[in-house]
Structure formats: structure tokens, C-alpha cells
């Protein structure tokens, strides 16, 4: 399915899963607006930009920086993309933060940070997407398979991602008359630099043992699923999908 003439905004789109999603959409002809958070991510963002421009010279790719835990920054991002591209057809939010810590030890600052990044950010991205995505568009948010787990130590992580399921369902029903699908994707533990600082070698081994092939989820397992949801899979809406190799399910 071609995305020629369509524009995809990917929050957290400059590296890891976001960059792999961009690599899935680029061959389909989509213009790509790739967001990254901070100066520390800028070199990887520029590397992704150069790669995509080299491989796909006929598509437009732009980078945008911003702290999306502030509603004004989310609004500014959407306005900048609209000014540059003239439209937004697809919005994909990969932004997230992991904290593995017992609930008795979580500080107020940690709580505020987790909910700002995982919940507030997702809400305001959905809000702006609801206002600006073209009729027939697609919206996808990345959550976590821990939403279907009964475990400790990830209370603030899964808890701060849980509201996104409700945001997704509500937005899907509100946007249904405009033909816009809204979905959440809940990967298993992913083999990225964000995963390992939280985990001991024993915990890594356990996570691997719970999925197909005795391995972690790879970003390349997830990116094609997101591509499907924003192309042929648009009939799926208001749902959370758990692509995790059998790690957990509902």
C-alpha cells in the first residue's frame, strides 16, 4: 500500500524503534517528520536523517526537537510540521521511560517524571492528533506488555502507561466518524539501550526465557506491525495489540 502524498509524524522517531518505523514507512513514500527529545539525541537523529535522505531522495524528511511533557511543546511540534508539510496523516508516538523500582522507594519526583513522559505526553499528542490528523488518518501509541502482567517493581512504568489504553479507546470512538483509527501497541521487553540499565543479568535471562526463541523483543519485530496498522490494518481501532512472542497476554 502506497503512502505517497501522506505525512507521518513520529514522536521519538530519530532512533531505536522510532527510527525503524521510519525505515518501514519511507519505502512507501511517506513524508517523515521525526521528533527527538534532547541535544544528546541529536547526533543519532542527524544520522537517521542522513540515512533516509540518501536511500529515499524523493521523500521529504525533517527533524524536530522538543520536550513533549509540556502541552505547549506538543502544540508547537504539530504546528511546525503543518507549516513544513502542509498536512499530517499519521501520528506515531514511541516516547517512553522505564523505571524498575519498588513502590515503597519511588520518590515524588520519579512519579511525576514517569507520568509526565508516559501519560501526559501521550495524552497531549493524542489531543493534537485529534485536531490535526487528516480524515482517514492513523494514530498509534507504543505502550508495554506489562499492562497484561501481574508483577511488582514496574508499578510506576506500567501504571503510567495504563491510562494510554483509555485515551486510545476514547479517542478512537470520538474520531470514528472521521474514519481515523487509533491503536496502542504493547511490545514485550525490547532489546534497546533503555532496557538494560534497569535489569540484572538474571532478570534479562528471565525476560528472554518467557518469549519465542528465548530472546527479547526486537524493534524490527514491532516496526512492521506499526506499518500494518497505518496501512492495511486501519480497520483495527480502539485496541491494544500485544506483539511480544508470548511473553504475556490477557
C-alpha positions in Angstrom: 0.0 0.0 0.0 1.5 3.3 -1.0 1.7 6.3 1.4 2.7 8.6 -1.5 1.5 12.1 -0.6 0.9 11.2 3.1 2.9 12.7 6.0 3.8 10.7 9.1 4.9 12.4 12.4 6.9 10.1 14.6 7.5 11.2 18.2 10.7 9.7 19.3 11.4 8.9 15.7 15.1 9.5 15.5 16.4 6.3 16.9 15.6 2.8 18.1 12.0 1.8 17.5 11.0 5.2 16.1 13.8 5.1 13.5 12.9 1.5 12.5 9.3 2.6 12.0 10.6 5.5 9.8 12.5 2.9 7.8 9.3 0.9 7.3 7.3 3.9 6.1 10.0 5.6 3.9 9.8 3.0 1.0 6.0 3.5 0.9 6.6 7.2 0.0 5.5 8.9 3.2 6.9 12.3 4.1 8.6 11.9 7.6 8.6 14.4 10.5 10.9 12.9 13.0 10.9 14.2 16.6 13.7 13.8 19.1 13.8 15.0 22.7 17.2 16.4 23.7 20.6 17.5 22.5 22.0 14.2 23.5 19.8 12.5 20.8 20.7 15.0 18.1 23.7 13.0 16.6 21.6 9.9 16.2 18.7 12.0 14.8 21.0 13.5 12.2 22.4 10.1 11.3 18.9 8.7 10.8 18.0 11.8 8.7 21.1 11.4 6.5 20.4 7.7 6.0 16.8 8.2 4.9 17.7 11.1 2.6 20.4 9.1 1.0 18.2 6.0 0.4 15.0 7.8 -0.4 15.9 11.2 -2.1 12.4 11.6 -3.4 10.7 11.9 0.1 10.8 14.8 2.4 12.3 14.2 5.9 12.6 16.8 8.6 13.8 16.7 12.3 12.1 18.4 15.2 13.4 18.8 18.8 11.2 19.3 21.9 10.3 18.2 25.4 6.9 16.8 24.8 6.0 16.6 28.5 4.8 20.2 28.0 1.5 20.7 26.2 2.8 23.9 24.6 5.7 21.9 23.1 3.4 19.3 21.7 1.3 22.0 20.1 4.4 23.7 18.7 5.6 20.4 17.2 2.3 19.9 15.3 2.2 23.5 14.1 5.8 23.2 12.9 5.1 20.0 11.0 2.0 21.5 9.5 3.9 24.6 8.4 6.6 22.4 6.7 4.5 19.7 5.2 1.0 21.2 4.9 -0.7 18.1 6.4 -0.4 15.3 8.9 -2.0 11.9 8.1 -0.2 9.5 10.5 0.9 10.1 14.1 3.0 7.5 15.9 4.2 8.1 19.5 7.1 6.0 20.7 8.1 8.2 23.6 8.5 6.4 26.9 10.6 5.9 30.1 11.2 2.8 32.2 11.7 2.6 35.9 12.1 -0.6 37.8 11.8 0.1 41.5 9.7 -1.0 44.4 6.7 1.2 45.1 7.9 2.0 48.6 11.1 3.5 47.2 9.6 5.7 44.4 10.0 9.4 45.0 7.5 12.1 44.1 9.9 13.4 41.5 10.2 9.9 39.9 6.4 9.6 39.9 6.0 13.0 38.3 8.6 12.2 35.7 7.1 8.8 34.8 3.6 10.1 34.4 4.8 13.2 32.5 6.6 11.1 29.9 4.4 8.1 29.7 1.0 9.5 30.3 0.8 13.3 29.9 2.9 13.3 26.8 0.7 10.6 25.2 -2.5 12.5 26.1 -1.4 15.7 24.5 -0.1 14.0 21.4 -3.4 12.3 21.0 -5.2 15.7 21.6 -3.2 17.5 18.9 -3.5 14.5 16.6 -7.3 14.5 17.1 -7.3 18.2 16.0 -4.9 18.0 13.0 -4.8 14.5 11.5 -6.5 14.3 8.2 -9.8 12.4 7.8 -9.0 8.7 7.3 -5.7 9.0 9.2 -4.0 6.8 11.6 -2.7 7.2 15.2 -0.6 4.7 17.1 0.9 4.9 20.6 3.5 2.5 22.0 2.7 1.2 25.4 4.0 -2.0 27.2 3.2 -5.7 27.5 3.5 -5.2 31.3 -0.1 -3.9 31.1 -1.1 -7.6 30.9 1.3 -8.8 33.6 0.9 -9.4 37.4 4.3 -8.4 38.7 6.0 -5.9 41.0 8.8 -3.4 40.6 7.3 -1.9 37.4 4.4 -0.2 39.2 5.2 3.3 38.0 6.1 2.2 34.5 3.0 0.1 33.7 0.9 2.4 35.8 1.9 5.4 33.8 1.3 3.6 30.6 -2.1 2.2 31.6 -4.0 5.4 31.1 -3.0 5.4 27.4 -5.3 2.4 26.8 -8.2 4.5 28.0 -7.0 7.6 26.0 -6.8 5.3 22.9 -10.3 3.9 23.3 -11.9 7.3 23.9 -10.1 9.0 21.0 -10.9 6.0 18.7 -14.6 6.4 19.4 -14.5 10.2 19.1 -12.6 10.1 15.8 -14.6 7.2 14.3 -16.9 9.5 12.3 -13.9 10.9 10.6 -12.5 7.4 9.7 -9.4 7.8 11.9 -8.1 4.7 13.6 -6.4 4.9 17.0 -4.4 2.0 18.3 -1.9 1.1 21.0 0.9 -1.4 20.6 2.3 -3.1 23.6 5.7 -4.8 22.9 7.5 -7.1 25.2 10.8 -6.1 26.8 12.8 -4.7 23.9 16.5 -5.1 23.2 17.4 -1.4 23.3 19.7 0.7 25.4 16.8 1.8 27.5 16.2 -1.8 28.8 19.5 -2.9 30.2 20.2 -0.2 32.9 17.1 -1.3 34.7 17.9 -5.1 34.8 20.3 -7.5 36.3 21.8 -10.3 34.2 19.4 -12.7 35.9 16.4 -10.6 35.1 17.5 -10.3 31.5 17.8 -14.1 31.3 14.3 -14.5 32.8 12.7 -12.0 30.4 14.3 -13.8 27.4 13.1 -17.2 28.7 9.5 -16.1 28.5 9.3 -15.4 24.8 9.7 -17.3 21.5 13.2 -18.2 20.7 14.4 -17.3 24.2 15.1 -13.7 23.2 13.9 -10.2 23.8 11.6 -8.3 21.5 13.5 -6.6 18.7 12.5 -3.2 17.4 12.3 -4.9 14.0 9.6 -7.2 15.3 7.4 -4.2 16.1 8.0 -1.7 13.3 6.3 -3.8 10.6 3.2 -4.1 12.9 3.0 -0.4 13.2 3.4 -0.1 9.4 0.5 -2.5 9.1 -1.7 -0.5 11.4 -1.1 2.7 9.4 -1.8 1.0 6.1 -3.9 -2.1 5.5 -4.6 -2.5 9.2 -6.7 0.6 9.6 -9.8 -1.4 10.4 -8.2 -2.1 13.8 -9.1 0.7 16.2 -9.5 1.3 19.9 -7.5 -1.7 20.7 -4.2 -2.6 22.4 -2.1 -5.2 20.5 0.4 -7.3 22.4 3.2 -8.4 20.0 5.7 -10.0 22.4 6.5 -13.5 21.3 4.2 -15.0 24.0 5.8 -13.0 26.9 2.4 -12.3 28.3 -1.2 -12.0 27.2 -4.7 -11.2 28.5 
